[in-house]
Structure formats: C-alpha cells, structure tokens
Amino acid sequence: MVEAITNRAIANISDLRNNCPEYVNAQILDIDIFQGLRESIGDDLLFSDLVTIYLGSAEDLIDAIQVAFTAQNATAFSIASHTLKSTSSSIGAIKLSQIGRYFEKIGKTGEITIAPELLDLLINEYDRAIAEIRLFVLKSMAE
C-alpha cells in the first residue's frame, strides 16, 4: 500500500490515512496487549520498569526521527522508525506503531518525503499513548 508514496513529492496526514487504513481504526493503546504483557511478566514492579523504559526509549526514538528528518538521513529515519514501530507494537501502542511502520517504509525509499505535520502527528500520538498508559495504570492500581 505504501508504494504510492514513492510517486509523490511529499506525504501528508491524508496519505497516511489513505495508504495505511489500519492506522485509522487502530486503538491508541490495545489494553489486551498491554495487560497480557503485564500478566506475562507477573511482577508489577518489573512491569512498571518496562513501561518506564519504553516511554523513555520511545521519546528518544521520536527525537532521532526528528533529527534524521532535519538532516534528511533516510537510513537513520527508517531505523528509528522501525524500532519505534516494533517496541510500540509490543507494548500495545498501536497507533504509534502504525505511524512508525509508515515512516519506516518512507525511509526505505531513500528519501524522506513527509510533511512536517506528520512529525507533529507522531508527537501527538505519543502523548496520547502516554495518557492511555497512565490511565490504565491508575485503574489497575485502584483494583
């Protein structure tokens, strides 16, 4: 689906929605994945550490994506996007993972052909994922 990007000068938010329909319907945080990870770890303190590490690394990856975008370094852009995609997916931050997937494919074309508004969307989705994670953690602690 993302192949159409290579034929365009600049991809924007509507291109993301058109080329990645799974993004449109994705949950900000898939509670089943998040809870499943928590249960598989079996220790809330370790799980909390994992979530803290994820949030820090995701923020670092977003910074790396922005730096690569500014430098027009498609390889670094693709690698940081791939890592963000994978780690976000494993924790259940599905919308963030989908944006990472989209960015990775763009970076693999050898050119970073995105509008800056997509970077804003990435940051907004990260903020929304943090809010969902905090909400879930607070609800879990109340149980």
Buried (B, 14 or more C-beta within 10 A) or exposed (E): EBEEBBEEEEBBBEBBEBBBEEBEEBBBBBEEBBEEBBEEBEEEEEBEEBBEEBBEBBEEBBEBBBEBBEEEBBEBBBBBBBBBBBBBBBBBBBBBBBBBBBBBBBBBBEBBBBBEEBBEBBBEBBEBBBEBBEEBBEEEEEE
